[in-house]
C-alpha cells in the first residue's frame, strides 16, 4: 500500500523546468563511444564507466580528469561499472570475471572485495555511504529481483511489501535507501524510500506514465533524484526537493537519466542525443536575487533571503498616496502611481535591487489628483493606470530599453465610477478594471490592440458583481488565466466576499460563477494569486487576517485548512514572490510598515509564518507591495 512521502518530499501537481537553475557539463571519456556517470561524493569525485570499442570499464572522474579504476586488475581488464562512491573514495559497482561470472564489488584502499549475496545470482552493488553500508540487488533461483543491504560483512534482504522486484540504488549517511519496485518484471515500476527505521514509502513522479518511475539517489538533505518516462515515451530525470518535483533534462537530449546527488545539490547522470551517449554533471547556479518594494508615501526596498527574510536596502521620497505598484514581467522596471499628482513614477531596477529614476519620470497621466491601480501586459509593451476622479484609464506604451512611458493616442479611455484597480490577463489580450463606486459594483473589460495598446470595451462591459452594492476593489486572475477574482471590500460599509468570473478566452466577456460570491474576511482590501494560479489570498483589513483559498478546476474557491491566518493591525498590502514560495503582508497602522511573512505549502496552500515573522522594517507604513526576481 502506498503512503505519502514523509521525508522532505510531497508530490506536487506538475513538474517544472530546471535548466535555469543548473549549469550542465557533458562528461565524455576521451575517444570513448559511451560514458556513464552514476554517483558523486561531497568532494566532487564521480563514479562511472566508459567504452572505447571493447569491454566497458569503471572510471573515476576527479576534478575533470578521467582516472581508470584498477587498470591492471579485474576491473580494468574485464567488463566493469562503478556505481557508487563515498567521501572516503571507496567505490562500489559490478564486474564480470574472466569466466563471465557477475559480481558486485567494493574497492577500498586498492583492495577489491566481492559483494555477492549468498545463493544469489547476478549481484550488483549500487550505493555506499560513509559508514561503509552498501546497497544492491540480486536474483533468486526463481528469477525474482531482491534488494540487499551489506554492513560489516553481513547481508540483509530488502523487499518492498507486495513487490515482485525490488532494486535499491542509493543510500545516504543516515541510512535512508531509495530505489524502484514493481509488481511485474517487465516494467520499470515505482520509486521508493526505505527510511532507516525500516518504513517503506512509495511514489510516482507527477506526469509519469504508469509504472515508469525510479528513485536513484538521495543525499543527506533528503533531496532525491531519479528518472521517469512521460506519456509520450520520453525519459526525463527528476529532482525532488521539499514539496516540488522538478524535471531535469540535459539541453538538447533525447533521453536524460539522473543517478546521483551530493549534499551541495550537484547531480550526475547520463543522456543521449542522437548517437551521442554521455554522462553529465549539473551544478546549481545561485538562484536569482529577489527584492521587495513597498509604497505609501515614498518607496522602501528590501532584499529577500532564500528563506524569505526581508532586509531593508533603500528608501526613496515620493510618490504620494500611491494606490498602485508593480514590477514589470521582465523585472527590469518598477512603476508606482502617484495619486496626489496623477502621475506614474518609473524606476530602473539594478541587479542589486537598487532603483534609479527613468529619464522623464514621473509621467503625467492626467489632471491631478487621481492616479490609482497599475497594470502592465506580459510583453512589457503597454502600461495602464486608473484615474479615479476622471472615470477613465490612461494608457502608455513602454520603451523596452529605457522603461520610459509615452501616452497612447486616444488615451484616456472611458471607465466606470471611480476606477480603482486594473489587471491584464496572462494572454495580454484583455484589461479588466474595478469601478469602486459604481452602484452595480461593475468591472470594465477591454480588448487590447496588440499593436497600439489602445483599448476597446468588450461587448457587454461593464459587468456587474453585486447589484446595488458598490465596492469592487482589488483584482486577481487564477486557474491558468481562466478566472477573474474581485475583492469586494465595499465603500461606506465593509463587505466580506470575493466575486468570481469566468473569462471568455475569445471575447474577454465575463460570466459570474454560479457559486459566486465566496466568503472572505471583513473588508478584503487586497487580493492576489500565486504564480501558478492554484491559490488565492486576501488581506482582510478590518479582521487583521489573511484568507487563503484553493482555486478549483471550475474556478470555485475552497478555503485551505487553517484559513484565515492572523496578521498585524490593518493589513493593507500583500504579494506572493515569483517562486510561489512566500506570501508577504504589510500593515498600514502607522507602526512602521511591519511585514508578516508566510511560507506557502505548494500542495495545500497552507500558510506558515517563517521564523522571525513579523518583521519591523523601520520604514513608513506600507500600502502596496511588489517583488522583483533578479534579471
C-alpha positions as CSV (number, residue, x, y, z in Angstrom):
1,X,0.0,0.0,0.0
2,X,1.3,3.5,-0.9
3,X,1.8,6.1,1.7
4,X,2.5,9.8,1.4
5,X,6.3,10.5,1.3
6,X,7.2,12.0,4.7
7,X,10.9,12.6,4.3
8,X,11.2,16.0,2.6
9,X,9.1,15.1,-0.4
10,X,5.4,15.8,-1.0
11,X,4.1,15.1,-4.5
12,X,3.2,18.3,-6.4
13,X,0.8,18.6,-9.2
14,X,3.3,19.1,-12.0
15,X,6.9,19.1,-12.9
16,X,8.7,22.4,-13.7
17,X,11.7,23.0,-15.9
18,X,15.1,23.0,-14.2
19,X,17.6,24.2,-16.8
20,X,17.6,27.8,-15.5
21,X,18.6,26.6,-12.0
22,X,21.6,24.5,-13.1
23,X,24.6,24.7,-15.4
24,X,25.2,21.4,-17.3
25,X,28.6,19.9,-18.2
26,X,28.9,16.9,-20.6
27,X,31.2,14.2,-19.4
28,X,32.9,12.3,-22.2
29,X,35.9,10.0,-21.7
30,X,38.4,10.9,-24.4
31,X,37.8,8.8,-27.5
32,X,35.0,6.8,-25.9
33,X,31.9,5.5,-27.6
34,X,30.0,5.8,-24.3
35,X,30.5,7.5,-21.0
36,X,28.4,6.9,-17.9
37,X,28.2,8.9,-14.6
38,X,26.4,7.1,-11.7
39,X,27.3,8.8,-8.4
40,X,29.4,11.6,-6.9
41,X,30.6,12.3,-3.4
42,X,30.8,15.5,-1.4
43,X,34.4,16.0,-2.7
44,X,33.1,16.1,-6.2
45,X,34.5,12.8,-7.3
46,X,32.3,10.9,-9.8
47,X,32.0,7.2,-10.3
48,X,31.1,5.9,-13.7
49,X,32.2,3.8,-16.7
50,X,33.3,4.2,-20.3
51,X,33.6,2.1,-23.5
52,X,36.1,2.6,-26.3
53,X,35.1,-0.2,-28.6
54,X,35.9,-3.0,-26.2
55,X,34.5,-4.0,-22.8
56,X,33.1,-1.4,-20.5
57,X,35.4,-0.3,-17.7
58,X,34.9,1.5,-14.4
59,X,36.2,5.1,-14.2
60,X,36.7,7.7,-11.6
61,X,36.3,11.4,-12.6
62,X,38.3,13.7,-10.3
63,X,38.4,17.4,-11.0
64,X,37.6,16.9,-14.6
65,X,40.3,14.2,-15.1
66,X,39.3,10.6,-16.0
67,X,41.1,8.0,-14.0
68,X,40.9,4.4,-14.9
69,X,39.9,2.2,-12.0
70,X,42.1,-0.9,-11.2
71,X,43.6,-0.6,-14.7
72,X,45.6,-3.8,-14.5
73,X,43.3,-5.9,-12.3
74,X,39.9,-7.4,-12.6
75,X,38.1,-4.1,-13.2
76,X,40.5,-2.8,-15.8
77,X,40.7,-6.0,-17.8
78,X,37.1,-7.2,-17.7
79,X,33.7,-5.6,-18.1
80,X,33.0,-3.3,-15.1
81,X,31.0,-0.3,-13.9
82,X,31.5,1.9,-10.8
83,X,28.0,2.8,-9.4
84,X,28.7,4.4,-6.1
85,X,31.3,6.4,-4.2
86,X,31.5,7.7,-0.6
87,X,33.6,10.6,0.8
88,X,36.5,8.3,1.6
89,X,36.7,7.4,-2.1
90,X,35.5,3.8,-1.7
91,X,33.9,2.6,-4.9
92,X,31.2,0.0,-5.4
93,X,29.9,-1.4,-8.6
94,X,29.6,-4.5,-10.8
95,X,32.1,-6.5,-12.8
96,X,32.4,-9.8,-14.7
97,X,35.3,-12.1,-14.1
98,X,37.3,-13.9,-16.8
99,X,34.8,-16.7,-16.8
100,X,31.9,-14.3,-17.3
101,X,30.5,-14.5,-13.8
102,X,29.0,-11.3,-12.5
103,X,29.9,-9.9,-9.1
104,X,29.2,-6.8,-7.0
105,X,32.4,-5.2,-5.8
106,X,33.8,-2.9,-3.2
107,X,37.1,-1.3,-4.0
108,X,38.7,0.2,-0.8
109,X,42.3,1.1,-0.3
110,X,43.1,-0.6,-3.6
111,X,41.6,-3.8,-2.2
112,X,38.9,-5.5,-4.3
113,X,36.2,-7.2,-2.3
114,X,33.4,-9.2,-3.9
115,X,29.9,-8.3,-2.7
116,X,27.9,-11.3,-3.6
117,X,24.6,-12.2,-1.8
118,X,24.8,-15.8,-0.6
119,X,23.0,-18.1,-3.1
120,X,22.0,-15.1,-5.3
121,X,22.7,-14.7,-9.0
122,X,23.9,-11.6,-11.0
123,X,24.5,-9.4,-8.0
124,X,25.0,-5.6,-8.4
125,X,26.4,-3.1,-5.8
126,X,24.9,0.3,-6.4
127,X,25.4,2.6,-3.4
128,X,27.7,3.2,-0.5
129,X,27.7,5.7,2.4
130,X,30.4,6.9,4.7
131,X,29.7,4.2,7.2
132,X,30.5,1.6,4.6
133,X,27.0,0.3,4.2
134,X,26.3,-0.9,0.7
135,X,23.0,-1.4,-1.1
136,X,22.4,-3.5,-4.2
137,X,20.4,-6.3,-5.7
138,X,20.4,-10.0,-6.7
139,X,18.2,-12.6,-8.4
140,X,16.9,-15.6,-6.6
141,X,16.5,-19.1,-8.1
142,X,13.0,-18.2,-9.3
143,X,14.3,-15.1,-11.2
144,X,12.8,-12.6,-8.7
145,X,14.9,-9.5,-8.1
146,X,15.6,-8.6,-4.4
147,X,17.5,-5.8,-2.8
148,X,20.1,-6.1,-0.2
149,X,21.9,-4.1,2.4
150,X,25.5,-5.1,3.3
151,X,27.1,-3.8,6.5
152,X,30.1,-5.1,8.4
153,X,30.2,-8.2,6.3
154,X,26.5,-9.2,6.9
155,X,23.7,-9.1,4.3
156,X,20.1,-8.1,4.9
157,X,17.5,-8.7,2.2
158,X,15.3,-5.8,1.2
159,X,11.9,-6.2,-0.4
160,X,9.2,-3.6,-0.8
161,X,6.0,-5.1,0.7
162,X,3.9,-6.6,-2.2
163,X,6.6,-6.1,-4.8
164,X,7.8,-8.7,-7.3
165,X,11.0,-6.9,-7.9
166,X,12.9,-4.6,-5.6
167,X,16.0,-2.7,-6.7
168,X,17.8,-0.3,-4.3
169,X,20.1,2.3,-5.9
170,X,21.2,4.8,-3.4
171,X,21.8,5.3,0.4
172,X,22.6,8.4,2.4
173,X,24.6,8.9,5.6
174,X,21.6,8.4,7.8
175,X,20.8,5.0,6.1
176,X,17.8,6.0,4.1
177,X,17.6,4.0,0.9
178,X,16.0,4.8,-2.5
179,X,15.2,2.6,-5.4
180,X,12.5,1.1,-7.6
181,X,10.0,-1.6,-7.2
182,X,7.3,-3.2,-9.4
183,X,4.7,-5.9,-9.5
184,X,5.6,-7.1,-13.0
185,X,9.2,-8.0,-14.0
186,X,8.6,-6.3,-17.4
187,X,8.1,-2.8,-16.0
188,X,10.3,-0.1,-14.5
189,X,7.8,0.3,-11.7
190,X,7.6,2.9,-8.9
191,X,10.0,4.8,-6.7
192,X,10.5,4.0,-3.1
193,X,12.3,5.3,0.0
194,X,13.1,3.0,2.9
195,X,13.8,5.0,5.9
196,X,16.4,4.0,8.5
197,X,13.7,2.6,10.8
198,X,12.5,0.2,8.0
199,X,9.4,2.2,6.9
200,X,8.7,2.0,3.2
201,X,7.3,5.0,1.3
202,X,6.5,4.6,-2.4
203,X,5.7,7.2,-5.1
204,X,5.4,8.1,-8.7
205,X,6.7,11.2,-10.3
206,X,3.9,13.6,-11.4
207,X,3.2,13.3,-15.2
208,X,4.9,9.9,-15.3
209,X,3.4,7.2,-17.4
210,X,2.2,4.2,-15.3
211,X,4.9,2.1,-13.7
212,X,7.8,4.3,-15.1
213,X,9.4,5.9,-12.0
214,X,12.7,5.1,-10.4
215,X,14.4,6.8,-7.5
216,X,18.2,6.5,-7.9
217,X,19.9,8.8,-5.5
218,X,19.4,10.6,-2.1
219,X,21.6,13.0,-0.2
220,X,21.8,13.9,3.5
221,X,19.3,16.7,2.9
222,X,16.6,14.2,1.7
223,X,16.9,15.6,-1.8
224,X,16.1,12.7,-4.2
225,X,16.9,12.2,-7.9
226,X,15.6,9.7,-10.3
227,X,14.0,9.1,-13.7
228,X,10.6,8.8,-15.2
229,X,9.0,8.3,-18.6
230,X,6.2,10.5,-19.7
231,X,3.0,9.6,-21.6
232,X,4.8,10.3,-24.9
233,X,7.5,7.8,-24.1
234,X,10.2,10.4,-23.4
235,X,12.5,9.7,-20.5
236,X,13.4,12.5,-18.1
237,X,15.4,12.9,-14.9
238,X,13.8,14.4,-11.9
239,X,14.8,16.2,-8.7
240,X,12.5,16.1,-5.6
241,X,13.2,18.9,-3.2
242,X,10.8,19.8,-0.4
243,X,7.3,19.8,-1.9
244,X,8.4,20.1,-5.5
245,X,9.2,17.6,-8.3
246,X,11.3,19.2,-11.0
247,X,12.1,17.7,-14.4
248,X,15.8,17.5,-15.3
249,X,16.7,17.4,-19.0
250,X,20.2,17.8,-20.4
251,X,19.8,20.6,-23.0
252,X,19.1,19.1,-26.4
253,X,19.0,15.5,-25.1
254,X,16.6,12.8,-26.3
255,X,16.9,10.9,-23.0
256,X,18.0,12.1,-19.6
257,X,18.6,9.9,-16.5
258,X,19.7,11.2,-13.1
259,X,21.7,8.9,-10.9
260,X,23.3,10.7,-8.0
261,X,23.2,13.8,-5.9
262,X,25.6,15.1,-3.3
263,X,25.0,17.5,-0.4
264,X,25.8,20.5,-2.5
265,X,22.9,19.6,-4.8
266,X,25.2,18.6,-7.7
267,X,23.6,15.9,-9.8
268,X,25.2,13.4,-12.1
269,X,23.6,11.1,-14.7
270,X,23.5,10.1,-18.3
271,X,22.0,11.4,-21.5
272,X,21.6,10.5,-25.1
273,X,21.4,13.0,-28.0
274,X,21.3,11.2,-31.4
275,X,24.3,8.9,-31.5
276,X,26.0,10.6,-28.5
277,X,25.8,8.6,-25.2
278,X,27.5,10.6,-22.4
279,X,27.4,11.5,-18.7
280,X,26.6,14.8,-17.3
281,X,27.2,17.0,-14.2
282,X,24.5,19.5,-13.3
283,X,25.8,22.2,-10.9
284,X,23.3,24.5,-9.1
285,X,23.6,28.1,-10.1
286,X,22.8,30.7,-7.4
287,X,19.1,31.5,-7.5
288,X,18.3,35.0,-8.8
289,X,18.1,37.6,-6.1
290,X,14.7,38.8,-5.0
291,X,13.7,42.3,-3.9
292,X,10.6,43.6,-2.3
293,X,9.3,47.1,-2.8
294,X,6.7,48.8,-0.7
295,X,5.0,52.1,-1.1
296,X,2.6,54.6,0.5
297,X,4.3,57.9,0.5
298,X,7.7,57.0,-1.0
299,X,9.3,53.7,-1.7
300,X,11.0,51.2,0.6
301,X,13.1,48.4,-0.8
302,X,14.2,45.1,0.8
303,X,16.4,42.3,-0.1
304,X,14.8,38.8,0.3
305,X,16.8,35.8,1.5
306,X,16.3,32.3,0.2
307,X,14.2,31.7,3.4
308,X,12.0,34.7,2.8
309,X,13.5,37.1,5.3
310,X,13.4,40.8,4.3
311,X,16.4,43.1,4.9
312,X,16.0,46.8,4.4
313,X,18.0,48.3,1.5
314,X,16.9,51.7,0.4
315,X,14.2,54.4,0.9
316,X,13.2,57.0,-1.7
317,X,11.0,60.0,-1.3
318,X,7.7,60.2,-3.2
319,X,5.4,59.3,-4.9
320,X,2.4,60.4,-2.8
321,X,-0.5,58.3,-1.6
322,X,0.2,55.6,-4.0
323,X,-2.6,53.1,-4.9
324,X,-0.6,51.1,-7.4
325,X,2.8,49.5,-7.6
326,X,4.2,46.7,-9.8
327,X,7.3,45.2,-11.3
328,X,7.1,44.6,-15.0
329,X,7.3,40.9,-16.2
330,X,11.0,41.4,-17.2
331,X,11.8,42.5,-13.6
332,X,13.7,45.5,-15.1
333,X,11.4,48.3,-14.2
334,X,9.3,49.4,-11.2
335,X,6.2,51.5,-11.7
336,X,4.4,53.4,-8.9
337,X,1.3,55.5,-9.2
338,X,1.1,58.9,-7.5
339,X,-2.5,59.7,-6.6
340,X,-1.8,63.3,-5.5
341,X,-0.1,64.3,-8.7
342,X,-2.0,61.9,-11.1
343,X,1.3,60.5,-12.5
344,X,3.3,57.4,-12.7
345,X,6.9,57.2,-11.4
346,X,9.2,54.8,-13.3
347,X,12.4,53.3,-12.0
348,X,15.1,51.0,-13.5
349,X,15.9,48.1,-11.2
350,X,19.6,47.3,-10.9
351,X,21.0,43.8,-10.4
352,X,21.4,44.6,-6.7
353,X,17.8,45.8,-6.4
354,X,18.7,49.5,-6.4
355,X,16.3,51.9,-8.0
356,X,17.1,54.8,-10.3
357,X,14.5,57.1,-11.9
358,X,13.8,56.5,-15.6
359,X,14.5,59.6,-17.7
360,X,11.4,61.7,-17.9
361,X,9.8,60.3,-14.8
362,X,7.3,61.0,-13.3
363,X,4.9,60.7,-16.3
364,X,1.7,62.6,-16.2
365,X,-1.5,60.5,-16.5
366,X,-4.0,63.4,-16.4
367,X,-5.2,66.3,-14.2
368,X,-4.4,65.7,-10.5
369,X,-5.4,64.1,-8.3
370,X,-6.4,60.6,-9.1
371,X,-3.9,58.0,-10.4
372,X,-4.7,54.6,-8.9
373,X,-4.0,51.0,-9.9
374,X,-1.5,50.0,-12.5
375,X,-1.3,47.1,-14.9
376,X,1.3,46.0,-17.5
377,X,0.8,43.5,-20.3
378,X,3.0,40.3,-20.2
379,X,5.3,41.6,-23.0
380,X,6.0,44.9,-21.2
381,X,4.7,46.8,-24.2
382,X,1.9,48.8,-22.5
383,X,1.0,50.2,-19.1
384,X,-2.4,51.2,-17.9
385,X,-3.3,53.3,-14.8
386,X,-6.7,54.1,-13.5
387,X,-7.8,57.7,-13.0
388,X,-10.3,57.6,-10.1
389,X,-11.5,61.2,-10.4
390,X,-11.8,61.2,-14.2
391,X,-13.7,57.8,-14.5
392,X,-11.1,56.7,-17.1
393,X,-8.0,54.7,-17.8
394,X,-4.7,56.2,-19.0
395,X,-2.7,54.1,-21.4
396,X,1.0,54.3,-22.2
397,X,3.5,52.5,-24.5
398,X,6.7,51.4,-22.7
399,X,10.1,51.9,-24.2
400,X,11.6,48.4,-24.0
401,X,15.1,49.8,-23.5
402,X,14.6,52.6,-21.0
403,X,11.2,51.9,-19.5
404,X,10.0,55.4,-20.4
405,X,6.3,55.9,-21.0
406,X,4.6,57.6,-23.9
407,X,0.8,58.3,-24.0
408,X,-1.1,56.1,-26.4
409,X,-3.3,58.0,-28.9
410,X,-6.8,58.1,-27.7
411,X,-5.8,57.9,-24.0
412,X,-7.5,58.2,-21.6
413,X,-10.2,55.6,-22.3
414,X,-13.7,55.7,-20.5
415,X,-14.3,53.6,-17.4
416,X,-16.9,53.4,-14.7
417,X,-17.4,55.4,-11.5
418,X,-14.1,55.6,-9.6
419,X,-12.0,53.0,-11.5
420,X,-9.7,51.7,-8.8
421,X,-7.5,48.8,-9.7
422,X,-6.6,47.1,-13.1
423,X,-5.2,43.8,-14.3
424,X,-4.1,42.4,-17.7
425,X,-4.9,38.7,-18.3
426,X,-1.9,36.3,-19.0
427,X,-2.6,36.3,-22.8
428,X,-2.2,40.0,-22.9
429,X,-5.4,40.4,-24.8
430,X,-7.7,41.8,-22.2
431,X,-7.7,44.5,-19.5
432,X,-10.1,44.5,-16.5
433,X,-10.8,47.5,-14.3
434,X,-12.8,47.6,-11.0
435,X,-15.2,50.5,-10.6
436,X,-15.3,51.1,-6.9
437,X,-18.3,53.4,-6.6
438,X,-20.4,52.1,-9.3
439,X,-23.8,51.1,-7.9
440,X,-23.8,47.8,-9.7
441,X,-20.2,47.1,-8.5
442,X,-19.0,46.7,-12.0
443,X,-15.9,45.5,-13.8
444,X,-15.0,47.2,-17.1
445,X,-13.5,44.8,-19.6
446,X,-11.4,45.9,-22.7
447,X,-9.6,44.3,-25.6
448,X,-6.1,45.5,-26.0
449,X,-4.9,46.3,-29.5
450,X,-1.7,44.3,-29.8
451,X,0.0,46.9,-32.0
452,X,-1.1,50.2,-30.5
453,X,-2.2,49.2,-27.0
454,X,-5.5,51.1,-27.5
455,X,-8.5,49.9,-25.5
456,X,-11.9,48.9,-26.8
457,X,-14.8,48.0,-24.5
458,X,-15.7,44.3,-24.6
459,X,-19.4,43.8,-25.7
460,X,-21.5,43.7,-22.5
461,X,-19.0,45.7,-20.5
462,X,-19.2,46.8,-17.7
463,X,-20.1,43.5,-15.9
464,X,-22.0,43.6,-12.6
465,X,-20.6,42.0,-9.5
466,X,-23.2,42.6,-6.8
467,X,-26.2,44.7,-7.8
468,X,-26.8,47.8,-5.6
469,X,-23.6,47.1,-3.6
470,X,-20.6,49.2,-4.6
471,X,-17.1,48.2,-3.6
472,X,-15.1,46.1,-6.2
473,X,-11.5,46.8,-5.4
474,X,-8.5,44.6,-6.0
475,X,-8.3,42.1,-8.8
476,X,-6.5,38.7,-9.4
477,X,-6.5,36.1,-12.1
478,X,-6.2,32.4,-11.5
479,X,-6.8,28.9,-12.9
480,X,-4.4,29.4,-15.8
481,X,-5.9,32.7,-16.8
482,X,-9.5,31.3,-16.9
483,X,-10.9,33.1,-13.9
484,X,-11.1,36.7,-12.6
485,X,-11.5,37.3,-8.9
486,X,-12.6,40.6,-7.4
487,X,-12.1,41.6,-3.8
488,X,-15.4,43.2,-2.7
489,X,-14.1,45.5,0.0
490,X,-17.1,47.8,0.0
491,X,-17.2,51.5,0.4
492,X,-19.2,53.2,3.2
493,X,-19.9,49.7,4.6
494,X,-17.3,47.0,4.5
495,X,-18.0,43.8,2.5
496,X,-16.7,40.3,3.2
497,X,-16.8,38.4,-0.1
498,X,-14.8,37.7,-3.3
499,X,-16.7,37.6,-6.6
500,X,-15.5,35.2,-9.3
501,X,-16.0,35.3,-13.0
502,X,-15.0,33.0,-15.9
503,X,-13.2,34.8,-18.7
504,X,-14.2,34.1,-22.3
505,X,-10.8,33.5,-23.9
506,X,-12.0,34.8,-27.3
507,X,-14.0,37.9,-26.4
508,X,-12.9,38.7,-22.9
509,X,-16.5,38.7,-21.7
510,X,-17.1,37.9,-18.0
511,X,-19.6,35.5,-16.6
512,X,-20.1,35.3,-12.8
513,X,-19.7,31.7,-11.5
514,X,-22.8,30.1,-10.2
515,X,-21.3,29.7,-6.7
516,X,-20.0,33.3,-6.6
517,X,-19.5,35.3,-4.3
518,X,-17.3,33.4,-1.9
519,X,-17.0,34.4,1.8
520,X,-13.7,36.0,2.9
521,X,-12.9,38.2,5.9
522,X,-14.2,41.6,6.7
523,X,-13.1,44.1,4.1
524,X,-10.9,42.0,1.6
525,X,-9.0,45.1,0.6
526,X,-6.3,43.4,-1.5
527,X,-6.2,40.0,-3.2
528,X,-3.6,38.2,-5.2
529,X,-3.0,34.7,-6.7
530,X,0.2,32.6,-6.7
531,X,2.2,32.4,-10.0
532,X,0.7,29.0,-10.8
533,X,-2.8,30.2,-10.3
534,X,-3.6,27.5,-7.8
535,X,-4.2,29.6,-4.7
536,X,-5.9,33.0,-4.0
537,X,-5.1,35.1,-0.9
538,X,-7.0,38.1,0.5
539,X,-6.0,40.6,3.2
540,X,-9.0,41.4,5.4
541,X,-8.4,44.9,6.5
542,X,-10.9,45.0,9.4
543,X,-10.2,41.4,10.6
544,X,-6.4,41.6,10.7
545,X,-6.3,38.3,8.9
546,X,-5.4,36.7,5.6
547,X,-7.8,34.3,3.9
548,X,-6.3,31.6,1.7
549,X,-8.2,29.6,-0.9
550,X,-7.5,26.7,-3.3
551,X,-8.7,27.6,-6.9
552,X,-10.6,24.6,-8.1
553,X,-10.8,23.4,-11.7
554,X,-14.2,25.1,-12.1
555,X,-12.9,28.3,-10.6
556,X,-14.6,27.9,-7.3
557,X,-12.7,28.9,-4.1
558,X,-12.2,26.4,-1.3
559,X,-10.7,27.7,2.0
560,X,-7.4,26.0,2.8
561,X,-7.0,24.3,6.2
562,X,-6.4,26.8,9.0
563,X,-7.7,29.8,7.0
564,X,-8.0,32.7,7.9
565,X,-4.5,33.4,9.3
566,X,-3.7,36.1,11.8
567,X,-1.5,39.1,10.7
568,X,-0.7,42.5,12.1
569,X,-3.0,45.5,12.6
570,X,-4.9,46.9,9.5
571,X,-3.2,44.8,6.7
572,X,-3.3,46.8,3.5
573,X,-1.0,45.1,1.0
574,X,0.2,41.6,0.0
575,X,2.4,39.9,-2.6
576,X,3.5,36.4,-3.5
577,X,7.1,36.0,-4.6
578,X,7.7,34.8,-8.2
579,X,8.6,31.3,-7.0
580,X,5.3,30.9,-5.2
581,X,7.1,30.0,-2.0
582,X,6.3,33.0,0.2
583,X,3.5,35.5,0.9
584,X,4.3,39.0,2.2
585,X,1.6,41.0,4.1
586,X,2.2,44.7,5.1
587,X,0.2,46.7,7.6
588,X,-0.9,50.4,7.4
589,X,-1.3,51.1,11.1
590,X,1.5,53.6,11.2
591,X,3.6,51.3,13.4
592,X,6.5,51.3,10.8
593,X,5.3,49.2,7.9
594,X,5.8,45.8,9.6
595,X,5.8,42.7,7.4
596,X,4.3,39.3,8.1
597,X,5.9,36.6,6.0
598,X,4.5,33.1,5.4
599,X,5.8,30.1,3.6
600,X,3.2,28.7,1.2
601,X,2.7,24.9,1.0
602,X,2.8,24.2,-2.7
603,X,0.4,21.3,-2.4
604,X,-2.2,22.6,0.1
605,X,-1.7,26.4,0.1
606,X,-1.5,26.4,3.9
607,X,0.4,29.4,5.3
608,X,3.1,29.0,8.0
609,X,4.8,32.1,9.5
610,X,8.5,31.9,8.9
611,X,11.0,32.3,11.8
612,X,11.2,35.9,13.0
613,X,7.9,37.0,11.4
614,X,6.6,39.6,11.7
615,X,9.5,41.9,10.8
616,X,9.8,45.5,11.8
617,X,11.1,47.3,8.7
618,X,11.7,50.6,10.4
619,X,10.2,52.2,7.3
620,X,7.0,54.0,6.6
621,X,3.6,52.3,6.7
622,X,3.2,50.2,3.5
623,X,0.0,50.1,1.4
624,X,1.4,48.4,-1.7
625,X,3.9,45.7,-2.4
626,X,5.7,44.4,-5.5
627,X,8.5,41.8,-5.9
628,X,11.3,41.6,-8.5
629,X,13.2,38.4,-9.2
630,X,16.7,39.3,-10.4
631,X,17.4,39.6,-14.1
